[in-house]
Amino acid sequence: MFNKFRDWIKKGKTDDQSHYWVFGIMLVAGIAALVAAFTLTTEKFHLYEDPNAILNCSINLVLNCTQVMQTWQASVFGFPNMLIGLIAFPVVITVALAGLARVKFPRWWLIVANIGFFLGAVFSYWLFFNSVYDIQVLCPWCLIVTASTTLIFSSMLHFNLRENTFKLSEKTNARVQRFLKGGYHQMIVLSWLALMVVLVFLKFGEGLFA
């Protein structure tokens, strides 16, 4: 089953098609994350106006962004986290569009972008695990941001590995290219996202639909 799924992922993909897939996924994920950040910002304004307001993203006791927004984790740096997204995700979208336009990025810039996207993903997952195991309430829009940052980072990493931006040795790079062409990178990303879904269901179960 694993081999069939892997073959489906890599079936018929040329390097050119792979390039557009990488930045296409980054673009879609960036747009989804920006929409989520913007929506959360407007919802936060509603809470400022009326602390007792019931937000549209507050679906039940488990999926309740109102409760999540009132925790200290929602303003780690002294201001609402979603403001970071309003600044960062337009940058992601710009990078994706430039990539689709075949803009040649400087090596240093690609490395900086990869580090930045990695830190963004780490922060998203820190919030995710806090939400699941500490706050024990989920914010639907935050889940979209977590999934999006995963795809943004993984697509940037895929591109840099494919282009050997990190200047790996010839032997190591050959192994990396076989790994990428074999579809294993996509499998890892999809498996990771599936694992996060499983963790959520194991933690909350039927409460997600109550």
C-alpha atoms as a printed R data frame, in Angstrom:
    type eleno elety resid chain resno       x      y       z
1   ATOM     1    CA   MET     A     1   0.000  0.000   0.000
2   ATOM     2    CA   PHE     A     2   2.830  2.366   0.886
3   ATOM     3    CA   ASN     A     3   4.560  1.731  -2.437
4   ATOM     4    CA   LYS     A     4   1.351  2.316  -4.408
5   ATOM     5    CA   PHE     A     5   0.741  5.617  -2.630
6   ATOM     6    CA   ARG     A     6   4.344  6.670  -3.172
7   ATOM     7    CA   ASP     A     7   4.141  5.789  -6.873
8   ATOM     8    CA   TRP     A     8   0.940  7.827  -7.166
9   ATOM     9    CA   ILE     A     9   2.685 10.865  -5.665
10  ATOM    10    CA   LYS     A    10   5.636 10.800  -8.034
11  ATOM    11    CA   LYS     A    11   3.786  9.533 -11.119
12  ATOM    12    CA   GLY     A    12   4.509 11.538 -14.229
13  ATOM    13    CA   LYS     A    13   6.137 14.482 -12.479
14  ATOM    14    CA   THR     A    14   8.910 16.210 -14.389
15  ATOM    15    CA   ASP     A    15  11.302 18.602 -12.659
16  ATOM    16    CA   ASP     A    16   9.398 21.490 -14.213
17  ATOM    17    CA   GLN     A    17   6.073 20.209 -12.913
18  ATOM    18    CA   SER     A    18   7.620 19.604  -9.500
19  ATOM    19    CA   HIS     A    19   8.769 23.234  -9.413
20  ATOM    20    CA   TYR     A    20   5.243 24.511  -9.980
21  ATOM    21    CA   TRP     A    21   3.807 22.032  -7.480
22  ATOM    22    CA   VAL     A    22   6.235 23.213  -4.776
23  ATOM    23    CA   PHE     A    23   5.460 26.902  -5.135
24  ATOM    24    CA   GLY     A    24   1.794 26.262  -5.943
25  ATOM    25    CA   ILE     A    25   1.367 24.454  -2.616
26  ATOM    26    CA   MET     A    26   3.241 27.268  -0.875
27  ATOM    27    CA   LEU     A    27   0.942 29.838  -2.469
28  ATOM    28    CA   VAL     A    28  -2.276 28.030  -1.504
29  ATOM    29    CA   ALA     A    29  -1.016 27.439   2.051
30  ATOM    30    CA   GLY     A    30   0.078 31.070   2.365
31  ATOM    31    CA   ILE     A    31  -3.310 32.358   1.224
32  ATOM    32    CA   ALA     A    32  -5.166 29.991   3.581
33  ATOM    33    CA   ALA     A    33  -2.990 31.065   6.514
34  ATOM    34    CA   LEU     A    34  -3.428 34.764   5.694
35  ATOM    35    CA   VAL     A    35  -7.219 34.364   5.540
36  ATOM    36    CA   ALA     A    36  -7.119 32.588   8.915
37  ATOM    37    CA   ALA     A    37  -4.924 35.298  10.468
38  ATOM    38    CA   PHE     A    38  -7.148 38.070   9.109
39  ATOM    39    CA   THR     A    39 -10.301 36.355  10.362
40  ATOM    40    CA   LEU     A    40  -8.803 35.848  13.810
41  ATOM    41    CA   THR     A    41  -7.815 39.519  13.894
42  ATOM    42    CA   THR     A    42 -11.354 40.673  13.136
43  ATOM    43    CA   GLU     A    43 -12.708 38.247  15.736
44  ATOM    44    CA   LYS     A    44 -10.249 39.644  18.277
45  ATOM    45    CA   PHE     A    45 -11.634 43.133  17.619
46  ATOM    46    CA   HIS     A    46 -15.104 41.761  18.332
47  ATOM    47    CA   LEU     A    47 -13.866 40.539  21.704
48  ATOM    48    CA   TYR     A    48 -12.361 43.940  22.469
49  ATOM    49    CA   GLU     A    49 -15.736 45.542  21.751
50  ATOM    50    CA   ASP     A    50 -17.701 42.912  23.652
51  ATOM    51    CA   PRO     A    51 -15.795 40.539  25.976
52  ATOM    52    CA   ASN     A    52 -18.929 38.389  26.220
53  ATOM    53    CA   ALA     A    53 -19.346 38.014  22.453
54  ATOM    54    CA   ILE     A    54 -19.774 34.525  21.017
55  ATOM    55    CA   LEU     A    55 -17.545 34.311  17.970
56  ATOM    56    CA   ASN     A    56 -18.419 32.439  14.781
57  ATOM    57    CA   CYS     A    57 -15.453 30.123  15.275
58  ATOM    58    CA   SER     A    58 -16.728 29.057  18.694
59  ATOM    59    CA   ILE     A    59 -18.568 25.902  17.647
60  ATOM    60    CA   ASN     A    60 -18.673 23.850  20.859
61  ATOM    61    CA   LEU     A    61 -16.712 23.284  24.066
62  ATOM    62    CA   VAL     A    62 -13.739 21.816  22.188
63  ATOM    63    CA   LEU     A    63 -13.688 23.969  19.036
64  ATOM    64    CA   ASN     A    64 -13.825 27.348  20.720
65  ATOM    65    CA   CYS     A    65 -11.546 30.160  19.570
66  ATOM    66    CA   THR     A    66 -13.120 32.594  22.052
67  ATOM    67    CA   GLN     A    67 -11.650 30.671  24.965
68  ATOM    68    CA   VAL     A    68  -8.287 30.189  23.259
69  ATOM    69    CA   MET     A    69  -7.975 33.929  22.537
70  ATOM    70    CA   GLN     A    70  -8.303 34.704  26.233
71  ATOM    71    CA   THR     A    71  -5.258 32.658  27.245
72  ATOM    72    CA   TRP     A    72  -1.740 34.034  27.658
73  ATOM    73    CA   GLN     A    73  -0.541 31.798  24.816
74  ATOM    74    CA   ALA     A    74  -2.642 33.876  22.404
75  ATOM    75    CA   SER     A    75  -0.410 36.915  23.053
76  ATOM    76    CA   VAL     A    76   3.032 35.453  23.655
77  ATOM    77    CA   PHE     A    77   4.940 38.599  22.689
78  ATOM    78    CA   GLY     A    78   2.569 41.051  24.322
79  ATOM    79    CA   PHE     A    79   0.264 41.449  21.347
80  ATOM    80    CA   PRO     A    80  -2.139 39.036  19.581
81  ATOM    81    CA   ASN     A    81  -0.297 36.276  17.716
82  ATOM    82    CA   MET     A    82  -2.411 36.726  14.605
83  ATOM    83    CA   LEU     A    83  -0.703 40.063  13.930
84  ATOM    84    CA   ILE     A    84   2.472 38.110  13.228
85  ATOM    85    CA   GLY     A    85   0.574 36.192  10.578
86  ATOM    86    CA   LEU     A    86  -0.692 39.385   8.969
87  ATOM    87    CA   ILE     A    87   2.946 40.394   8.474
88  ATOM    88    CA   ALA     A    88   4.510 37.023   7.697
89  ATOM    89    CA   PHE     A    89   2.036 35.345   5.360
90  ATOM    90    CA   PRO     A    90   2.038 38.102   2.708
91  ATOM    91    CA   VAL     A    91   5.805 37.490   2.543
92  ATOM    92    CA   VAL     A    92   5.149 33.785   1.973
93  ATOM    93    CA   ILE     A    93   2.673 34.591  -0.795
94  ATOM    94    CA   THR     A    94   5.199 36.922  -2.437
95  ATOM    95    CA   VAL     A    95   7.883 34.230  -2.313
96  ATOM    96    CA   ALA     A    96   5.490 31.693  -3.838
97  ATOM    97    CA   LEU     A    97   4.497 34.034  -6.657
98  ATOM    98    CA   ALA     A    98   8.133 34.855  -7.357
99  ATOM    99    CA   GLY     A    99   8.931 31.151  -7.415
100 ATOM   100    CA   LEU     A   100   6.116 30.471  -9.870
101 ATOM   101    CA   ALA     A   101   7.509 33.300 -12.017
102 ATOM   102    CA   ARG     A   102  10.889 31.531 -12.001
103 ATOM   103    CA   VAL     A   103  12.684 34.308 -10.148
104 ATOM   104    CA   LYS     A   104  16.220 33.209  -9.254
105 ATOM   105    CA   PHE     A   105  16.715 33.764  -5.538
106 ATOM   106    CA   PRO     A   106  20.149 34.382  -3.982
107 ATOM   107    CA   ARG     A   107  21.420 31.408  -2.001
108 ATOM   108    CA   TRP     A   108  21.648 33.383   1.243
109 ATOM   109    CA   TRP     A   109  18.045 34.514   0.863
110 ATOM   110    CA   LEU     A   110  16.795 30.952   0.338
111 ATOM   111    CA   ILE     A   111  18.567 29.829   3.500
112 ATOM   112    CA   VAL     A   112  17.178 32.749   5.513
113 ATOM   113    CA   ALA     A   113  13.670 32.031   4.183
114 ATOM   114    CA   ASN     A   114  14.013 28.366   5.094
115 ATOM   115    CA   ILE     A   115  15.061 29.264   8.638
116 ATOM   116    CA   GLY     A   116  12.232 31.777   8.939
117 ATOM   117    CA   PHE     A   117   9.623 29.315   7.678
118 ATOM   118    CA   PHE     A   118  11.008 26.680  10.050
119 ATOM   119    CA   LEU     A   119  10.698 29.011  13.044
120 ATOM   120    CA   GLY     A   120   7.159 29.862  11.978
121 ATOM   121    CA   ALA     A   121   6.262 26.187  11.892
122 ATOM   122    CA   VAL     A   122   7.887 25.575  15.283
123 ATOM   123    CA   PHE     A   123   5.893 28.438  16.811
124 ATOM   124    CA   SER     A   124   2.673 27.125  15.268
125 ATOM   125    CA   TYR     A   125   3.274 23.667  16.698
126 ATOM   126    CA   TRP     A   126   4.166 25.077  20.100
127 ATOM   127    CA   LEU     A   127   0.761 26.771  20.074
128 ATOM   128    CA   PHE     A   128  -0.874 23.613  18.726
129 ATOM   129    CA   PHE     A   129   0.437 21.352  21.492
130 ATOM   130    CA   ASN     A   130  -0.371 23.988  24.119
131 ATOM   131    CA   SER     A   131  -3.898 24.122  22.766
132 ATOM   132    CA   VAL     A   132  -4.316 20.340  22.766
133 ATOM   133    CA   TYR     A   133  -2.672 19.405  26.064
134 ATOM   134    CA   ASP     A   134  -2.602 22.562  28.214
135 ATOM   135    CA   ILE     A   135  -5.590 24.725  27.251
136 ATOM   136    CA   GLN     A   136  -7.441 21.617  26.014
137 ATOM   137    CA   VAL     A   137  -9.525 23.702  23.627
138 ATOM   138    CA   LEU     A   138  -8.970 24.086  19.891
139 ATOM   139    CA   CYS     A   139  -9.211 27.152  17.676
140 ATOM   140    CA   PRO     A   140 -10.397 26.056  14.183
141 ATOM   141    CA   TRP     A   141  -8.610 28.897  12.389
142 ATOM   142    CA   CYS     A   142  -5.411 28.169  14.333
143 ATOM   143    CA   LEU     A   143  -5.521 24.582  13.071
144 ATOM   144    CA   ILE     A   144  -5.566 25.914   9.517
145 ATOM   145    CA   VAL     A   145  -2.515 28.045  10.313
146 ATOM   146    CA   THR     A   146  -0.695 25.023  11.777
147 ATOM   147    CA   ALA     A   147  -1.370 22.888   8.703
148 ATOM   148    CA   SER     A   148  -0.444 25.779   6.414
149 ATOM   149    CA   THR     A   149   2.884 26.502   8.112
150 ATOM   150    CA   THR     A   150   3.708 22.801   7.797
151 ATOM   151    CA   LEU     A   151   3.153 22.923   4.036
152 ATOM   152    CA   ILE     A   152   4.963 26.252   3.694
153 ATOM   153    CA   PHE     A   153   8.076 25.015   5.485
154 ATOM   154    CA   SER     A   154   8.086 21.604   3.799
155 ATOM   155    CA   SER     A   155   7.713 23.127   0.313
156 ATOM   156    CA   MET     A   156  10.577 25.566   0.942
157 ATOM   157    CA   LEU     A   157  12.742 22.741   2.301
158 ATOM   158    CA   HIS     A   158  11.867 20.550  -0.685
159 ATOM   159    CA   PHE     A   159  12.956 23.271  -3.105
160 ATOM   160    CA   ASN     A   160  16.223 23.940  -1.277
161 ATOM   161    CA   LEU     A   161  17.076 20.259  -1.081
162 ATOM   162    CA   ARG     A   162  16.262 19.757  -4.749
163 ATOM   163    CA   GLU     A   163  18.431 22.732  -5.732
164 ATOM   164    CA   ASN     A   164  21.149 21.720  -3.241
165 ATOM   165    CA   THR     A   165  21.021 25.181  -1.687
166 ATOM   166    CA   PHE     A   166  22.781 23.858   1.422
167 ATOM   167    CA   LYS     A   167  25.792 22.730  -0.658
168 ATOM   168    CA   LEU     A   168  25.708 19.112   0.449
169 ATOM   169    CA   SER     A   169  28.495 16.827  -0.657
170 ATOM   170    CA   GLU     A   170  28.087 15.072  -3.998
171 ATOM   171    CA   LYS     A   171  27.438 11.715  -2.352
172 ATOM   172    CA   THR     A   172  24.938 13.095   0.170
173 ATOM   173    CA   ASN     A   173  23.194 15.168  -2.474
174 ATOM   174    CA   ALA     A   174  22.791 12.119  -4.709
175 ATOM   175    CA   ARG     A   175  21.015 10.322  -1.855
176 ATOM   176    CA   VAL     A   176  18.816 13.346  -1.175
177 ATOM   177    CA   GLN     A   177  17.796 13.564  -4.837
178 ATOM   178    CA   ARG     A   178  16.835  9.883  -4.865
179 ATOM   179    CA   PHE     A   179  14.862 10.460  -1.680
180 ATOM   180    CA   LEU     A   180  12.976 13.399  -3.219
181 ATOM   181    CA   LYS     A   181  12.339 11.713  -6.558
182 ATOM   182    CA   GLY     A   182  11.071  8.657  -4.736
183 ATOM   183    CA   GLY     A   183   8.236 10.704  -3.226
184 ATOM   184    CA   TYR     A   184   9.374 10.039   0.338
185 ATOM   185    CA   HIS     A   185   9.409 13.684   1.361
186 ATOM   186    CA   GLN     A   186   5.723 14.072   0.484
187 ATOM   187    CA   MET     A   187   4.938 10.851   2.305
188 ATOM   188    CA   ILE     A   188   6.608 12.131   5.473
189 ATOM   189    CA   VAL     A   189   4.695 15.415   5.355
190 ATOM   190    CA   LEU     A   190   1.342 13.702   4.764
191 ATOM   191    CA   SER     A   191   2.066 11.145   7.494
192 ATOM   192    CA   TRP     A   192   2.978 13.929   9.921
193 ATOM   193    CA   LEU     A   193  -0.263 15.797   9.248
194 ATOM   194    CA   ALA     A   194  -2.213 12.552   9.616
195 ATOM   195    CA   LEU     A   195  -0.491 11.945  12.958
196 ATOM   196    CA   MET     A   196  -1.574 15.389  14.198
197 ATOM   197    CA   VAL     A   197  -5.172 14.585  13.225
198 ATOM   198    CA   VAL     A   198  -4.948 11.293  15.126
199 ATOM   199    CA   LEU     A   199  -3.585 13.059  18.228
200 ATOM   200    CA   VAL     A   200  -6.522 15.472  18.152
201 ATOM   201    CA   PHE     A   201  -9.055 12.647  17.837
202 ATOM   202    CA   LEU     A   202  -7.383 10.633  20.579
203 ATOM   203    CA   LYS     A   203  -7.470 13.635  22.892
204 ATOM   204    CA   PHE     A   204 -10.974 14.961  22.217
205 ATOM   205    CA   GLY     A   205 -12.847 12.117  20.528
206 ATOM   206    CA   GLU     A   206 -16.577 12.707  20.213
207 ATOM   207    CA   GLY     A   207 -16.221 16.099  21.872
208 ATOM   208    CA   LEU     A   208 -15.174 17.491  18.499
209 ATOM   209    CA   PHE     A   209 -18.702 16.933  17.206
210 ATOM   210    CA   ALA     A   210 -20.721 17.586  20.363
